[in-house]
Each structure stands twice: as structure tokens, then as C-alpha cells.
Amino acid sequence: FHLVFAMFRFAVIFVGIADRVLAGSAVAADAADVAPLAGRFAARAMEVIDGARPW
């Protein structure tokens, strides 16, 4: 449970960073690079929920 929760939490954080990039208020110049990680973390969390090994 805790691992999947953490993965979804990171996904939400990355979505927030991506939203700030779109709004033009991102702090880091390379903040847009983390946007694709949101989908990857969420997809991996779903795989773990479905029984995949976490690592």
C-alpha cells in the first residue's frame, strides 16, 4: 500500500510541476522534463496494484 501511495503521490507532484510549466511559473528551466514522469509513475503504480513486482 505505502509504495503504491508514494508512486501516486509523486505522479501528482509531477502533474503540478507540469501545470506550473504551462502557466509560466516554473522555477527550474528544465521543469518540463519531469512532466512525462507523472504518467510513468501512475502506470507503474497500477502495475504494482495488479500484482507486478515493485522492482
DSSP file (Angstrom, degrees, kcal/mol; ACC not computed):
  #  RESIDUE AA STRUCTURE BP1 BP2  ACC     N-H-->O    O-->H-N    N-H-->O    O-->H-N    TCO  KAPPA ALPHA  PHI   PSI    X-CA   Y-CA   Z-CA
    1    1 A F     >        0   0    0      0, 0.0     4,-2.6     0, 0.0     5,-0.2   0.000 360.0 360.0 360.0 -47.5    0.0    0.0    0.0
    2    2 A H  H  >  +     0   0    0      1,-0.2     4,-2.3     2,-0.2     5,-0.2   0.876 360.0  50.2 -65.5 -37.9    2.7    2.5    1.0
    3    3 A L  H  > S+     0   0    0      2,-0.2     4,-2.2     1,-0.2    -1,-0.2   0.943 113.1  45.3 -65.2 -47.2    4.7    2.0   -2.1
    4    4 A V  H  > S+     0   0    0      1,-0.2     4,-2.5     2,-0.2     5,-0.2   0.902 112.0  52.7 -64.1 -40.6    1.8    2.5   -4.4
    5    5 A F  H  X S+     0   0    0     -4,-2.6     4,-2.4     1,-0.2    -1,-0.2   0.926 109.6  48.9 -59.4 -44.6    0.6    5.5   -2.4
    6    6 A A  H  X S+     0   0    0     -4,-2.3     4,-2.5     2,-0.2    -1,-0.2   0.885 109.7  52.2 -63.5 -38.6    4.1    7.1   -2.8
    7    7 A M  H  X S+     0   0    0     -4,-2.2     4,-2.1     2,-0.2    -2,-0.2   0.931 111.8  45.2 -64.6 -44.9    4.1    6.4   -6.5
    8    8 A F  H  X S+     0   0    0     -4,-2.5     4,-2.2     2,-0.2    -1,-0.2   0.878 110.9  55.0 -65.2 -36.2    0.7    8.1   -7.0
    9    9 A R  H  X S+     0   0    0     -4,-2.4     4,-2.2    -5,-0.2    -2,-0.2   0.931 108.6  47.2 -62.1 -45.3    1.9   11.0   -4.8
   10   10 A F  H  X S+     0   0    0     -4,-2.5     4,-2.6     1,-0.2    -1,-0.2   0.899 108.9  55.5 -62.5 -39.3    4.9   11.5   -7.0
   11   11 A A  H  X S+     0   0    0     -4,-2.1     4,-2.0     1,-0.2    -1,-0.2   0.917 108.7  47.4 -59.0 -43.0    2.7   11.4  -10.0
   12   12 A V  H  X S+     0   0    0     -4,-2.2     4,-2.1     2,-0.2    -1,-0.2   0.894 110.4  52.2 -66.2 -39.5    0.5   14.2   -8.6
   13   13 A I  H  X S+     0   0    0     -4,-2.2     4,-2.1     1,-0.2    -2,-0.2   0.922 109.6  49.3 -61.0 -43.7    3.6   16.2   -7.7
   14   14 A F  H  X S+     0   0    0     -4,-2.6     4,-2.4     1,-0.2    -1,-0.2   0.854 108.2  53.3 -66.8 -34.3    4.9   15.9  -11.3
   15   15 A V  H  X S+     0   0    0     -4,-2.0     4,-2.5     2,-0.2    -1,-0.2   0.907 108.1  51.5 -64.2 -40.7    1.5   16.9  -12.7
   16   16 A G  H  X S+     0   0    0     -4,-2.1     4,-2.0     2,-0.2    -2,-0.2   0.898 109.5  49.1 -62.1 -40.6    1.7   20.0  -10.5
   17   17 A I  H  X S+     0   0    0     -4,-2.1     4,-1.9     2,-0.2    -1,-0.2   0.917 110.7  50.7 -64.4 -42.7    5.1   20.8  -11.9
   18   18 A A  H  X S+     0   0    0     -4,-2.4     4,-2.2     1,-0.2    -2,-0.2   0.893 108.7  52.1 -62.7 -39.4    3.9   20.4  -15.4
   19   19 A D  H  X S+     0   0    0     -4,-2.5     4,-1.9     1,-0.2    -1,-0.2   0.891 107.9  51.2 -63.7 -38.6    0.9   22.7  -14.7
   20   20 A R  H  X>S+     0   0    0     -4,-2.0     5,-2.5     2,-0.2     4,-0.7   0.865 107.6  53.5 -66.9 -34.4    3.3   25.3  -13.4
   21   21 A V  H ><5S+     0   0    0     -4,-1.9     3,-0.9     4,-0.2    -2,-0.2   0.942 109.8  47.4 -62.1 -46.7    5.4   25.0  -16.6
   22   22 A L  H 3<5S+     0   0    0     -4,-2.2    -2,-0.2     1,-0.3    -1,-0.2   0.837 111.9  50.3 -64.2 -32.3    2.3   25.6  -18.7
   23   23 A A  H 3<5S-     0   0    0     -4,-1.9    -1,-0.3    -5,-0.2    -2,-0.2   0.589 113.5-119.8 -81.2 -10.0    1.4   28.6  -16.6
   24   24 A G  T <<5S+     0   0    0     -3,-0.9    -3,-0.2    -4,-0.7    -2,-0.1   0.671  86.5 106.6  81.7  16.9    4.9   30.0  -17.0
   25   25 A S      < +     0   0    0     -5,-2.5    -4,-0.2    -6,-0.2     2,-0.1   0.124  38.3 133.6-116.5  21.9    5.6   30.0  -13.3
   26   26 A A        -     0   0    0     -6,-0.7    -9,-0.0    -5,-0.2     6,-0.0  -0.464  47.6-148.1 -71.6 144.2    8.0   27.0  -13.1
   27   27 A V  S    S+     0   0    0     -2,-0.1     2,-0.3     4,-0.0    -1,-0.1   0.915  77.9  58.5 -79.2 -45.4   11.1   27.7  -11.0
   28   28 A A  S >  S-     0   0    0      1,-0.1     3,-1.2     2,-0.0     4,-0.2  -0.626  75.2-137.1 -91.9 145.6   13.6   25.5  -12.9
   29   29 A A  T 3  S+     0   0    0     -2,-0.3     3,-0.4     1,-0.3    -1,-0.1   0.800 107.0  46.2 -67.5 -29.0   14.3   25.9  -16.6
   30   30 A D  T >  S+     0   0    0      1,-0.2     3,-1.6     2,-0.1     4,-0.3   0.089  75.0 116.4-101.9  23.4   14.2   22.1  -17.1
   31   31 A A  G X   +     0   0    0     -3,-1.2     3,-1.5     1,-0.3     4,-0.4   0.804  66.0  66.9 -62.1 -30.2   11.0   21.6  -15.2
   32   32 A A  G >  S+     0   0    0     -3,-0.4     3,-0.9     1,-0.3    -1,-0.3   0.734  85.7  72.7 -64.0 -20.4    9.2   20.4  -18.3
   33   33 A D  G <  S+     0   0    0     -3,-1.6    -1,-0.3     1,-0.2     4,-0.2   0.745  92.8  54.0 -67.0 -22.8   11.4   17.4  -18.3
   34   34 A V  G X> S+     0   0    0     -3,-1.5     3,-1.2    -4,-0.3     4,-0.6   0.616  83.3  88.2 -87.8 -11.5    9.6   15.8  -15.3
   35   35 A A  H X> S+     0   0    0     -3,-0.9     3,-1.4    -4,-0.4     4,-0.6   0.890  84.2  53.6 -55.9 -44.6    6.1   16.0  -16.9
   36   36 A P  H 3> S+     0   0    0      0, 0.0     4,-1.4     0, 0.0    -1,-0.3   0.743  95.6  70.8 -64.3 -19.5    6.3   12.6  -18.6
   37   37 A L  H <> S+     0   0    0     -3,-1.2     4,-2.9     1,-0.2     5,-0.3   0.785  84.9  68.3 -67.4 -25.4    7.2   11.0  -15.3
   38   38 A A  H <X S+     0   0    0     -3,-1.4     4,-2.2    -4,-0.6    -1,-0.2   0.948 103.8  41.7 -58.9 -49.8    3.7   11.6  -14.0
   39   39 A G  H  X S+     0   0    0     -4,-0.6     4,-2.5    -3,-0.3    -1,-0.2   0.875 114.4  52.2 -65.6 -37.6    2.2    9.1  -16.4
   40   40 A R  H  X S+     0   0    0     -4,-1.4     4,-2.4     2,-0.2    -2,-0.2   0.923 111.0  46.1 -66.0 -44.0    5.1    6.6  -15.8
   41   41 A F  H  X S+     0   0    0     -4,-2.9     4,-2.3     2,-0.2    -2,-0.2   0.920 114.8  47.5 -65.4 -42.7    4.7    6.7  -12.1
   42   42 A A  H  X S+     0   0    0     -4,-2.2     4,-2.0    -5,-0.3    -2,-0.2   0.916 113.3  48.1 -64.9 -42.7    0.9    6.3  -12.3
   43   43 A A  H  X S+     0   0    0     -4,-2.5     4,-1.9     1,-0.2    -2,-0.2   0.909 112.3  48.7 -64.4 -41.7    1.2    3.4  -14.8
   44   44 A R  H  X S+     0   0    0     -4,-2.4     4,-2.3     2,-0.2    -1,-0.2   0.891 108.4  54.1 -66.3 -38.6    3.8    1.6  -12.7
   45   45 A A  H  X S+     0   0    0     -4,-2.3     4,-2.3     1,-0.2    -1,-0.2   0.908 108.0  50.3 -60.8 -41.0    1.7    2.1   -9.5
   46   46 A M  H  X S+     0   0    0     -4,-2.0     4,-2.0     2,-0.2    -1,-0.2   0.882 108.1  52.9 -64.9 -37.4   -1.2    0.4  -11.4
   47   47 A E  H  <>S+     0   0    0     -4,-1.9     5,-2.7     2,-0.2    -2,-0.2   0.911 109.4  48.6 -62.7 -41.7    1.0   -2.5  -12.4
   48   48 A V  H ><5S+     0   0    0     -4,-2.3     3,-1.4     3,-0.2    -2,-0.2   0.901 109.2  52.7 -65.9 -40.4    2.1   -3.0   -8.8
   49   49 A I  H 3<5S+     0   0    0     -4,-2.3    -1,-0.2     1,-0.3    -2,-0.2   0.894 106.5  54.5 -59.4 -38.8   -1.6   -2.9   -7.8
   50   50 A D  T 3<5S-     0   0    0     -4,-2.0    -1,-0.3    -5,-0.2    -2,-0.2   0.441 133.4 -88.9 -78.2   1.1   -2.3   -5.6  -10.4
   51   51 A G  T < 5S+     0   0    0     -3,-1.4    -3,-0.2     1,-0.3    -2,-0.1   0.459  76.8 144.3 111.4   1.7    0.4   -7.8   -8.9
   52   52 A A      < -     0   0    0     -5,-2.7    -1,-0.3    -6,-0.2     0, 0.0  -0.370  60.2 -98.0 -69.8 152.3    3.7   -6.8  -10.6
   53   53 A R        -     0   0    0      1,-0.1    -1,-0.1     2,-0.1    -5,-0.0  -0.494  28.4-130.8 -68.1 139.2    6.8   -6.9   -8.6
   54   54 A P              0   0    0      0, 0.0    -1,-0.1     0, 0.0    -6,-0.1   0.704 360.0 360.0 -69.3 -18.1    7.7   -3.4   -7.4
   55   55 A W              0   0    0      0, 0.0    -2,-0.1     0, 0.0    -3,-0.0   0.364 360.0 360.0-143.1 360.0   11.3   -3.6   -8.5
